[in-house]
């Protein structure tokens, strides 16, 4: 096992720092002693014994983040409750077979999803006069990058001395039908302010749609707590509008007001009081990120959502520079005991929620949605912060 640690004492000569390291360091004003360890998580024998590595980040308060190179996935996130007790608040698996879907379908637990997160209608789009057909894996539609998206590949990784891990993956031209070679970088940083910062970057050699997101499932009562505790969460979304969808979860193109609907979560609302009023068994909708007037102190990103679990006191604030975010309440997790997760726990419908910061679904086909096309010479750069505290 390798161990990396640092006690930052200020005073650095900026001109001598490689640019990629400086990008990581600039978010670390509150990090004093985050350290990282690494160990083997498993081996994929079907790929010539390809090794998968697990990284563990731990901060001054004992908050722990665990990540694996398969899917650049967040597997564990331990944060304290109001009594100081640490609990793992993300759903996941104990072993590599779980993440690979060997025994049951992995519903993207903690994964980095792309090249385009969420749905593209019929897996089709026209870009600069050329028609493209992507792999379809969600009925007739394309979801989260296709049959072999970024969640199903092994990424390269490097642990930095400032308490972060950078994952890189080069997606070849026409992978899953997408044009251009896309060089992708995802960096996870844990701070001593109990923030998990996820920083996404990409470069391309041809125009291509890009929409990278993390697909962690949270339950602030603990990953084993179940749906009843999920219903006890209080949610507040800083969103005046959302994007209505059809029966296949494809946006209609409308930007609708949340006024007078169950999508109006601008005031703190108990999730269990509204979740069953949503057609389709719960939330699986994109919200248009609004303006809360509050920003992350270290990253200057706007606050877009808050989730609070009163019994434990855990509060999670979400900051992002993406134009939208998907609130998903685990509606498609199984009702039966077919999805075995961590610590022998079977996960069921509504056991966890996702808040996937993103561009709008099917943006490549919707002219009134934010542009999703990355062009050569332009850097795709999006950042999300999950900040944990006690309320």
C-alpha positions as a LaTeX table, in Angstrom:
\begin{tabular}{lrrr}
\hline
Residue & $x$ (\AA) & $y$ (\AA) & $z$ (\AA) \\
\hline
Unk1 & 0.00 & 0.00 & 0.00 \\
Unk2 & 1.32 & 3.44 & $-0.95$ \\
Unk3 & 0.71 & 6.44 & 1.28 \\
Unk4 & 0.85 & 10.10 & 0.26 \\
Unk5 & 0.48 & 12.96 & 2.73 \\
Unk6 & 1.23 & 16.66 & 2.96 \\
Unk7 & 1.05 & 19.46 & 5.50 \\
Unk8 & 0.71 & 22.64 & 3.46 \\
Unk9 & 2.89 & 25.42 & 4.91 \\
Unk10 & 2.07 & 28.10 & 2.25 \\
Unk11 & 4.98 & 29.62 & 0.24 \\
Unk12 & 5.20 & 28.10 & $-3.23$ \\
Unk13 & 6.93 & 29.39 & $-6.34$ \\
Unk14 & 4.13 & 29.36 & $-8.92$ \\
Unk15 & 6.36 & 29.40 & $-11.98$ \\
Unk16 & 7.88 & 26.04 & $-10.99$ \\
Unk17 & 4.55 & 24.23 & $-10.55$ \\
Unk18 & 3.27 & 22.20 & $-13.52$ \\
Unk19 & $-0.05$ & 23.59 & $-14.73$ \\
Unk20 & $-2.01$ & 20.40 & $-13.97$ \\
Unk21 & $-0.77$ & 20.50 & $-10.37$ \\
Unk22 & $-1.62$ & 24.16 & $-10.00$ \\
Unk23 & $-5.17$ & 23.44 & $-11.14$ \\
Unk24 & $-5.50$ & 20.95 & $-8.28$ \\
Unk25 & $-3.76$ & 23.14 & $-5.71$ \\
Unk26 & $-5.92$ & 26.22 & $-6.22$ \\
Unk27 & $-8.89$ & 24.49 & $-4.51$ \\
Unk28 & $-6.85$ & 23.46 & $-1.49$ \\
Unk29 & $-6.78$ & 26.57 & 0.63 \\
Unk30 & $-8.50$ & 24.67 & 3.45 \\
Unk31 & $-6.62$ & 21.39 & 3.09 \\
Unk32 & $-3.99$ & 20.91 & 5.77 \\
Unk33 & $-3.43$ & 17.19 & 6.02 \\
Unk34 & $-5.50$ & 15.16 & 3.57 \\
Unk35 & $-3.64$ & 11.97 & 2.73 \\
Unk36 & $-4.12$ & 9.25 & 0.12 \\
Unk37 & $-3.50$ & 5.52 & 0.05 \\
Unk38 & $-3.85$ & 3.07 & $-2.80$ \\
Unk39 & $-4.32$ & $-0.69$ & $-3.12$ \\
Unk40 & $-5.54$ & $-3.23$ & $-5.64$ \\
Unk41 & $-9.34$ & $-3.51$ & $-5.82$ \\
Unk42 & $-9.53$ & $-6.37$ & $-8.32$ \\
Unk43 & $-8.41$ & $-7.80$ & $-11.64$ \\
Unk44 & $-10.32$ & $-8.10$ & $-14.92$ \\
Unk45 & $-9.12$ & $-11.44$ & $-16.27$ \\
Unk46 & $-11.01$ & $-11.08$ & $-19.55$ \\
Unk47 & $-8.77$ & $-8.12$ & $-20.41$ \\
Unk48 & $-5.42$ & $-9.80$ & $-19.89$ \\
Unk49 & $-5.42$ & $-9.47$ & $-16.10$ \\
Unk50 & $-6.04$ & $-5.71$ & $-16.13$ \\
Unk51 & $-5.70$ & $-4.41$ & $-12.59$ \\
Unk52 & $-8.20$ & $-2.04$ & $-10.95$ \\
Unk53 & $-6.88$ & 0.23 & $-8.18$ \\
Unk54 & $-8.70$ & 1.70 & $-5.19$ \\
Unk55 & $-7.68$ & 5.07 & $-3.73$ \\
Unk56 & $-8.62$ & 6.29 & $-0.26$ \\
Unk57 & $-8.57$ & 9.96 & 0.73 \\
Unk58 & $-8.89$ & 10.89 & 4.42 \\
Unk59 & $-9.03$ & 14.37 & 5.88 \\
Unk60 & $-8.30$ & 15.88 & 9.27 \\
Unk61 & $-11.81$ & 15.08 & 10.56 \\
Unk62 & $-11.79$ & 11.44 & 9.47 \\
Unk63 & $-14.01$ & 12.02 & 6.42 \\
Unk64 & $-13.09$ & 9.30 & 3.96 \\
Unk65 & $-13.52$ & 9.08 & 0.19 \\
Unk66 & $-12.81$ & 5.89 & $-1.76$ \\
Unk67 & $-12.45$ & 5.75 & $-5.54$ \\
Unk68 & $-11.65$ & 3.08 & $-8.11$ \\
Unk69 & $-10.14$ & 3.22 & $-11.58$ \\
Unk70 & $-13.03$ & 1.20 & $-13.05$ \\
Unk71 & $-15.44$ & 3.87 & $-14.21$ \\
Unk72 & $-13.51$ & 6.52 & $-12.22$ \\
Unk73 & $-16.16$ & 5.70 & $-9.63$ \\
Unk74 & $-16.86$ & 6.99 & $-6.13$ \\
Unk75 & $-17.40$ & 3.84 & $-4.07$ \\
Unk76 & $-17.48$ & 5.03 & $-0.45$ \\
Unk77 & $-18.00$ & 8.36 & 1.29 \\
Unk78 & $-17.89$ & 8.38 & 5.09 \\
Unk79 & $-19.09$ & 11.57 & 6.82 \\
Unk80 & $-20.01$ & 12.25 & 10.48 \\
Unk81 & $-23.49$ & 12.75 & 11.93 \\
Unk82 & $-24.39$ & 15.20 & 14.70 \\
Unk83 & $-22.89$ & 12.79 & 17.28 \\
Unk84 & $-19.66$ & 12.48 & 15.34 \\
Unk85 & $-20.42$ & 8.97 & 14.10 \\
Unk86 & $-19.07$ & 8.24 & 10.62 \\
Unk87 & $-21.43$ & 6.59 & 8.15 \\
Unk88 & $-21.01$ & 5.63 & 4.49 \\
Unk89 & $-23.60$ & 7.74 & 2.64 \\
Unk90 & $-23.28$ & 6.42 & $-0.94$ \\
Unk91 & $-24.67$ & 3.18 & $-2.36$ \\
Unk92 & $-22.22$ & 0.78 & $-3.98$ \\
Unk93 & $-20.61$ & $-2.64$ & $-4.04$ \\
Unk94 & $-17.95$ & $-4.44$ & $-2.03$ \\
Unk95 & $-16.10$ & $-5.87$ & $-5.03$ \\
Unk96 & $-15.22$ & $-5.33$ & $-8.66$ \\
Unk97 & $-17.76$ & $-7.87$ & $-9.91$ \\
Unk98 & $-20.51$ & $-5.67$ & $-8.55$ \\
Unk99 & $-19.34$ & $-2.63$ & $-10.47$ \\
Unk100 & $-18.85$ & $-4.72$ & $-13.61$ \\
Unk101 & $-22.41$ & $-6.03$ & $-13.38$ \\
Unk102 & $-21.38$ & $-9.68$ & $-13.27$ \\
Unk103 & $-24.30$ & $-10.81$ & $-11.08$ \\
Unk104 & $-26.75$ & $-7.92$ & $-11.47$ \\
Unk105 & $-26.94$ & $-4.76$ & $-13.54$ \\
Unk106 & $-24.93$ & $-1.94$ & $-12.02$ \\
Unk107 & $-27.19$ & 1.17 & $-12.03$ \\
Unk108 & $-24.11$ & 3.42 & $-12.47$ \\
Unk109 & $-23.30$ & 3.50 & $-8.74$ \\
Unk110 & $-20.81$ & 6.35 & $-8.22$ \\
Unk111 & $-19.60$ & 6.20 & $-11.82$ \\
Unk112 & $-18.31$ & 8.89 & $-14.12$ \\
Unk113 & $-20.79$ & 8.78 & $-17.01$ \\
Unk114 & $-20.13$ & 10.00 & $-20.56$ \\
Unk115 & $-19.24$ & 10.83 & $-23.27$ \\
Unk116 & $-22.73$ & 12.30 & $-22.89$ \\
Unk117 & $-24.56$ & 11.76 & $-19.62$ \\
Unk118 & $-28.34$ & 11.27 & $-19.67$ \\
Unk119 & $-30.38$ & 10.58 & $-22.81$ \\
Unk120 & $-30.08$ & 11.32 & $-26.52$ \\
Unk121 & $-33.31$ & 10.66 & $-28.42$ \\
Unk122 & $-33.06$ & 7.61 & $-30.71$ \\
Unk123 & $-29.28$ & 7.82 & $-30.30$ \\
Unk124 & $-29.19$ & 10.21 & $-33.25$ \\
Unk125 & $-27.94$ & 13.72 & $-33.91$ \\
Unk126 & $-26.72$ & 15.90 & $-36.76$ \\
Unk127 & $-23.51$ & 17.86 & $-36.25$ \\
Unk128 & $-22.18$ & 20.25 & $-38.85$ \\
Unk129 & $-24.28$ & 18.58 & $-41.55$ \\
Unk130 & $-23.24$ & 15.00 & $-40.70$ \\
Unk131 & $-25.70$ & 12.45 & $-39.26$ \\
Unk132 & $-24.46$ & 10.23 & $-36.44$ \\
Unk133 & $-26.04$ & 7.08 & $-35.01$ \\
Unk134 & $-24.97$ & 6.14 & $-31.49$ \\
Unk135 & $-25.35$ & 2.86 & $-29.67$ \\
Unk136 & $-28.80$ & 2.57 & $-28.08$ \\
Unk137 & $-29.09$ & 1.05 & $-24.62$ \\
Unk138 & $-32.26$ & 2.55 & $-23.11$ \\
Unk139 & $-35.02$ & 1.24 & $-25.31$ \\
Unk140 & $-34.62$ & 3.11 & $-28.57$ \\
Unk141 & $-32.52$ & 5.82 & $-26.91$ \\
Unk142 & $-28.92$ & 6.40 & $-25.92$ \\
Unk143 & $-28.19$ & 6.68 & $-22.17$ \\
Unk144 & $-25.03$ & 7.67 & $-20.27$ \\
Unk145 & $-22.61$ & 7.07 & $-23.14$ \\
Unk146 & $-24.02$ & 3.84 & $-24.57$ \\
Unk147 & $-23.32$ & 0.15 & $-24.20$ \\
Unk148 & $-19.71$ & 0.69 & $-23.10$ \\
Unk149 & $-19.67$ & 4.20 & $-21.70$ \\
Unk150 & $-17.04$ & 5.81 & $-19.50$ \\
Unk151 & $-18.50$ & 3.92 & $-16.52$ \\
Unk152 & $-17.34$ & 0.60 & $-18.01$ \\
Unk153 & $-13.69$ & 1.33 & $-18.79$ \\
Unk154 & $-10.55$ & 1.34 & $-16.64$ \\
Unk155 & $-9.08$ & 4.81 & $-16.27$ \\
Unk156 & $-5.47$ & 5.74 & $-15.58$ \\
Unk157 & $-4.99$ & 7.44 & $-12.22$ \\
Unk158 & $-2.49$ & 9.55 & $-10.32$ \\
Unk159 & $-2.62$ & 10.53 & $-6.63$ \\
Unk160 & $-1.45$ & 14.07 & $-5.90$ \\
Unk161 & 0.21 & 15.23 & $-2.72$ \\
Unk162 & $-2.55$ & 17.73 & $-2.05$ \\
Unk163 & $-5.24$ & 15.16 & $-1.29$ \\
Unk164 & $-6.65$ & 14.55 & $-4.74$ \\
Unk165 & $-6.71$ & 11.85 & $-7.40$ \\
Unk166 & $-6.83$ & 12.52 & $-11.15$ \\
Unk167 & $-8.31$ & 9.94 & $-13.54$ \\
Unk168 & $-7.68$ & 10.12 & $-17.30$ \\
Unk169 & $-9.24$ & 8.31 & $-20.23$ \\
Unk170 & $-8.79$ & 8.73 & $-23.99$ \\
Unk171 & $-11.98$ & 7.85 & $-25.87$ \\
Unk172 & $-11.16$ & 6.94 & $-29.48$ \\
Unk173 & $-12.86$ & 8.35 & $-32.57$ \\
Unk174 & $-16.28$ & 6.73 & $-33.14$ \\
Unk175 & $-16.36$ & 4.95 & $-29.78$ \\
Unk176 & $-20.09$ & 4.21 & $-29.23$ \\
Unk177 & $-20.64$ & 6.26 & $-32.41$ \\
Unk178 & $-19.20$ & 9.60 & $-31.22$ \\
Unk179 & $-16.92$ & 11.57 & $-33.56$ \\
Unk180 & $-13.44$ & 12.64 & $-32.48$ \\
Unk181 & $-10.87$ & 11.43 & $-30.01$ \\
Unk182 & $-11.78$ & 12.83 & $-26.59$ \\
Unk183 & $-9.13$ & 13.20 & $-23.90$ \\
Unk184 & $-10.90$ & 13.27 & $-20.55$ \\
Unk185 & $-9.74$ & 14.11 & $-17.04$ \\
Unk186 & $-11.68$ & 13.80 & $-13.79$ \\
Unk187 & $-10.15$ & 14.96 & $-10.51$ \\
Unk188 & $-11.59$ & 14.21 & $-7.07$ \\
Unk189 & $-10.35$ & 16.44 & $-4.23$ \\
Unk190 & $-11.19$ & 16.12 & $-0.54$ \\
Unk191 & $-10.67$ & 19.19 & 1.65 \\
Unk192 & $-10.48$ & 19.68 & 5.39 \\
Unk193 & $-13.69$ & 21.71 & 5.06 \\
Unk194 & $-15.47$ & 18.41 & 4.30 \\
Unk195 & $-15.91$ & 19.24 & 0.62 \\
Unk196 & $-15.66$ & 16.69 & $-2.16$ \\
Unk197 & $-14.73$ & 18.58 & $-5.34$ \\
Unk198 & $-15.17$ & 16.81 & $-8.69$ \\
Unk199 & $-13.49$ & 18.59 & $-11.58$ \\
Unk200 & $-14.20$ & 17.49 & $-15.19$ \\
Unk201 & $-12.07$ & 18.46 & $-18.19$ \\
Unk202 & $-11.94$ & 17.33 & $-21.81$ \\
Unk203 & $-10.26$ & 18.13 & $-25.15$ \\
Unk204 & $-11.21$ & 16.87 & $-28.62$ \\
Unk205 & $-9.71$ & 16.77 & $-32.10$ \\
Unk206 & $-13.13$ & 16.90 & $-33.83$ \\
Unk207 & $-16.43$ & 18.55 & $-32.90$ \\
Unk208 & $-18.36$ & 16.25 & $-30.56$ \\
Unk209 & $-21.08$ & 16.50 & $-27.90$ \\
Unk210 & $-19.79$ & 16.23 & $-24.31$ \\
Unk211 & $-21.68$ & 16.11 & $-21.03$ \\
Unk212 & $-19.78$ & 14.53 & $-18.14$ \\
Unk213 & $-21.41$ & 13.78 & $-14.78$ \\
Unk214 & $-21.00$ & 11.76 & $-11.61$ \\
Unk215 & $-23.76$ & 9.26 & $-10.82$ \\
Unk216 & $-23.42$ & 8.75 & $-7.06$ \\
Unk217 & $-26.50$ & 7.57 & $-5.16$ \\
Unk218 & $-26.75$ & 9.26 & $-1.76$ \\
Unk219 & $-28.62$ & 8.45 & 1.41 \\
Unk220 & $-27.50$ & 10.78 & 4.19 \\
Unk221 & $-28.84$ & 8.35 & 6.80 \\
Unk222 & $-26.32$ & 5.80 & 5.51 \\
Unk223 & $-26.27$ & 3.55 & 2.46 \\
Unk224 & $-28.05$ & 0.77 & 4.38 \\
Unk225 & $-30.85$ & 2.99 & 5.76 \\
Unk226 & $-33.43$ & 2.29 & 3.05 \\
Unk227 & $-36.28$ & 4.20 & 1.47 \\
Unk228 & $-38.07$ & 5.26 & 4.66 \\
Unk229 & $-35.04$ & 7.27 & 5.71 \\
Unk230 & $-34.73$ & 8.65 & 2.19 \\
Unk231 & $-38.27$ & 9.99 & 2.57 \\
Unk232 & $-37.13$ & 11.81 & 5.72 \\
Unk233 & $-34.69$ & 13.94 & 3.73 \\
Unk234 & $-35.51$ & 17.61 & 3.32 \\
Unk235 & $-34.64$ & 18.92 & $-0.12$ \\
Unk236 & $-34.31$ & 22.47 & $-1.40$ \\
Unk237 & $-33.59$ & 23.12 & $-5.09$ \\
Unk238 & $-32.62$ & 26.52 & $-6.42$ \\
Unk239 & $-34.51$ & 26.07 & $-9.66$ \\
Unk240 & $-37.43$ & 28.06 & $-11.05$ \\
Unk241 & $-37.77$ & 25.86 & $-14.14$ \\
Unk242 & $-37.42$ & 22.25 & $-15.23$ \\
Unk243 & $-37.46$ & 20.36 & $-18.54$ \\
Unk244 & $-40.64$ & 18.25 & $-18.96$ \\
Unk245 & $-40.19$ & 14.85 & $-20.60$ \\
Unk246 & $-42.22$ & 12.39 & $-22.65$ \\
Unk247 & $-42.94$ & 8.77 & $-21.75$ \\
Unk248 & $-39.38$ & 7.78 & $-22.74$ \\
Unk249 & $-37.82$ & 10.45 & $-20.49$ \\
Unk250 & $-36.83$ & 12.58 & $-23.51$ \\
Unk251 & $-37.27$ & 16.34 & $-22.99$ \\
Unk252 & $-40.06$ & 17.96 & $-24.98$ \\
Unk253 & $-37.93$ & 21.07 & $-25.46$ \\
Unk254 & $-40.02$ & 23.18 & $-23.10$ \\
Unk255 & $-38.51$ & 25.07 & $-20.17$ \\
Unk256 & $-41.47$ & 24.95 & $-17.79$ \\
Unk257 & $-42.06$ & 26.89 & $-14.60$ \\
Unk258 & $-42.16$ & 24.86 & $-11.39$ \\
Unk259 & $-44.88$ & 27.11 & $-9.98$ \\
Unk260 & $-47.87$ & 25.17 & $-8.68$ \\
Unk261 & $-46.31$ & 21.77 & $-9.38$ \\
Unk262 & $-44.63$ & 19.00 & $-7.37$ \\
Unk263 & $-41.40$ & 20.17 & $-9.02$ \\
Unk264 & $-41.46$ & 23.35 & $-6.95$ \\
Unk265 & $-38.88$ & 22.44 & $-4.34$ \\
Unk266 & $-37.58$ & 25.97 & $-3.84$ \\
Unk267 & $-38.66$ & 25.84 & $-0.21$ \\
Unk268 & $-37.39$ & 23.08 & 2.06 \\
Unk269 & $-39.64$ & 20.05 & 1.43 \\
Unk270 & $-39.76$ & 16.58 & 2.96 \\
Unk271 & $-39.06$ & 14.19 & 0.09 \\
Unk272 & $-41.57$ & 11.60 & 1.25 \\
Unk273 & $-44.38$ & 14.18 & 1.05 \\
Unk274 & $-43.95$ & 14.73 & $-2.69$ \\
Unk275 & $-42.12$ & 11.80 & $-4.27$ \\
Unk276 & $-45.23$ & 9.64 & $-4.80$ \\
Unk277 & $-47.04$ & 12.42 & $-6.63$ \\
Unk278 & $-44.57$ & 12.31 & $-9.52$ \\
Unk279 & $-45.63$ & 10.16 & $-12.52$ \\
Unk280 & $-43.24$ & 7.29 & $-13.09$ \\
Unk281 & $-42.62$ & 6.54 & $-9.44$ \\
Unk282 & $-40.51$ & 9.51 & $-8.42$ \\
Unk283 & $-38.19$ & 12.20 & $-9.67$ \\
Unk284 & $-36.04$ & 11.60 & $-12.75$ \\
Unk285 & $-36.02$ & 15.12 & $-14.11$ \\
Unk286 & $-33.60$ & 17.83 & $-15.13$ \\
Unk287 & $-33.89$ & 21.15 & $-13.31$ \\
Unk288 & $-32.59$ & 24.44 & $-14.67$ \\
Unk289 & $-30.00$ & 25.68 & $-12.20$ \\
Unk290 & $-31.11$ & 28.99 & $-10.73$ \\
Unk291 & $-29.46$ & 31.61 & $-8.57$ \\
Unk292 & $-29.41$ & 31.07 & $-4.84$ \\
Unk293 & $-27.16$ & 34.09 & $-4.28$ \\
Unk294 & $-24.74$ & 31.87 & $-2.38$ \\
Unk295 & $-21.45$ & 30.42 & $-3.59$ \\
Unk296 & $-18.80$ & 27.99 & $-2.46$ \\
Unk297 & $-16.12$ & 29.87 & $-0.54$ \\
Unk298 & $-13.23$ & 28.01 & $-2.16$ \\
Unk299 & $-14.46$ & 27.46 & $-5.71$ \\
Unk300 & $-16.84$ & 30.42 & $-6.19$ \\
Unk301 & $-19.45$ & 28.09 & $-7.66$ \\
Unk302 & $-23.17$ & 28.82 & $-7.18$ \\
Unk303 & $-25.24$ & 26.78 & $-4.73$ \\
Unk304 & $-27.84$ & 24.77 & $-6.68$ \\
Unk305 & $-29.30$ & 22.29 & $-4.16$ \\
Unk306 & $-29.39$ & 21.29 & $-0.48$ \\
Unk307 & $-30.28$ & 17.95 & 1.11 \\
Unk308 & $-30.75$ & 17.57 & 4.86 \\
Unk309 & $-31.46$ & 14.46 & 6.94 \\
Unk310 & $-32.80$ & 15.79 & 10.29 \\
Unk311 & $-32.40$ & 12.59 & 12.37 \\
Unk312 & $-28.66$ & 12.42 & 11.66 \\
Unk313 & $-28.17$ & 16.16 & 11.17 \\
Unk314 & $-26.19$ & 15.60 & 7.97 \\
Unk315 & $-26.50$ & 18.41 & 5.45 \\
Unk316 & $-25.19$ & 18.20 & 1.87 \\
Unk317 & $-24.91$ & 21.34 & $-0.25$ \\
Unk318 & $-24.31$ & 21.03 & $-3.97$ \\
Unk319 & $-22.44$ & 23.70 & $-5.92$ \\
Unk320 & $-21.95$ & 23.59 & $-9.69$ \\
Unk321 & $-21.25$ & 25.62 & $-12.83$ \\
Unk322 & $-23.38$ & 23.31 & $-14.97$ \\
Unk323 & $-26.62$ & 24.75 & $-16.42$ \\
Unk324 & $-28.75$ & 21.97 & $-14.94$ \\
Unk325 & $-28.94$ & 19.00 & $-12.61$ \\
Unk326 & $-30.91$ & 15.76 & $-12.65$ \\
Unk327 & $-32.74$ & 14.81 & $-9.47$ \\
Unk328 & $-33.24$ & 11.05 & $-9.58$ \\
Unk329 & $-34.76$ & 9.18 & $-6.65$ \\
Unk330 & $-33.80$ & 5.61 & $-7.48$ \\
Unk331 & $-37.13$ & 4.76 & $-9.08$ \\
Unk332 & $-35.63$ & 1.98 & $-11.19$ \\
Unk333 & $-33.76$ & 0.23 & $-8.41$ \\
Unk334 & $-35.36$ & $-3.22$ & $-8.04$ \\
Unk335 & $-38.27$ & $-3.97$ & $-5.73$ \\
Unk336 & $-36.92$ & $-7.50$ & $-5.09$ \\
Unk337 & $-33.69$ & $-8.78$ & $-3.54$ \\
Unk338 & $-31.72$ & $-8.89$ & $-6.81$ \\
Unk339 & $-29.24$ & $-6.05$ & $-6.23$ \\
Unk340 & $-26.73$ & $-6.98$ & $-3.53$ \\
Unk341 & $-24.70$ & $-4.00$ & $-2.38$ \\
Unk342 & $-22.15$ & $-3.21$ & 0.31 \\
Unk343 & $-22.09$ & $-5.09$ & 3.62 \\
Unk344 & $-24.63$ & $-7.64$ & 2.40 \\
Unk345 & $-27.33$ & $-5.00$ & 1.97 \\
Unk346 & $-29.90$ & $-5.49$ & $-0.80$ \\
Unk347 & $-30.81$ & $-2.16$ & $-2.40$ \\
Unk348 & $-34.40$ & $-1.41$ & $-3.38$ \\
Unk349 & $-36.54$ & 1.29 & $-4.99$ \\
Unk350 & $-35.96$ & 4.76 & $-3.45$ \\
Unk351 & $-33.02$ & 3.63 & $-1.31$ \\
Unk352 & $-30.86$ & 6.45 & $-2.70$ \\
Unk353 & $-31.06$ & 9.68 & $-4.67$ \\
Unk354 & $-28.78$ & 11.19 & $-7.31$ \\
Unk355 & $-28.13$ & 14.85 & $-8.03$ \\
Unk356 & $-26.33$ & 14.73 & $-11.38$ \\
Unk357 & $-24.99$ & 18.15 & $-12.34$ \\
Unk358 & $-25.14$ & 18.31 & $-16.13$ \\
Unk359 & $-26.13$ & 19.98 & $-19.36$ \\
Unk360 & $-29.77$ & 19.36 & $-20.29$ \\
Unk361 & $-30.69$ & 15.88 & $-21.63$ \\
Unk362 & $-30.80$ & 15.59 & $-25.43$ \\
Unk363 & $-29.24$ & 19.06 & $-25.71$ \\
Unk364 & $-27.59$ & 18.07 & $-29.00$ \\
Unk365 & $-31.08$ & 17.84 & $-30.56$ \\
Unk366 & $-32.71$ & 20.81 & $-28.80$ \\
Unk367 & $-31.74$ & 24.20 & $-30.30$ \\
Unk368 & $-33.06$ & 26.17 & $-27.29$ \\
Unk369 & $-30.96$ & 24.14 & $-24.80$ \\
Unk370 & $-27.37$ & 25.11 & $-23.86$ \\
Unk371 & $-24.84$ & 24.12 & $-26.51$ \\
Unk372 & $-23.32$ & 20.70 & $-25.77$ \\
Unk373 & $-20.75$ & 20.62 & $-28.61$ \\
Unk374 & $-17.05$ & 20.73 & $-27.74$ \\
Unk375 & $-14.82$ & 21.90 & $-30.58$ \\
Unk376 & $-11.07$ & 21.57 & $-31.14$ \\
Unk377 & $-9.07$ & 24.21 & $-29.32$ \\
Unk378 & $-11.71$ & 24.61 & $-26.60$ \\
Unk379 & $-11.42$ & 23.12 & $-23.11$ \\
Unk380 & $-14.50$ & 21.52 & $-21.56$ \\
Unk381 & $-14.33$ & 22.40 & $-17.85$ \\
Unk382 & $-17.10$ & 21.76 & $-15.34$ \\
Unk383 & $-16.88$ & 21.48 & $-11.55$ \\
Unk384 & $-19.18$ & 20.14 & $-8.84$ \\
Unk385 & $-18.75$ & 20.45 & $-5.08$ \\
Unk386 & $-20.52$ & 18.35 & $-2.45$ \\
Unk387 & $-20.09$ & 20.07 & 0.91 \\
Unk388 & $-21.02$ & 18.20 & 4.08 \\
Unk389 & $-21.87$ & 19.75 & 7.45 \\
Unk390 & $-24.26$ & 19.42 & 10.38 \\
Unk391 & $-27.56$ & 21.27 & 10.74 \\
\hline
\end{tabular}
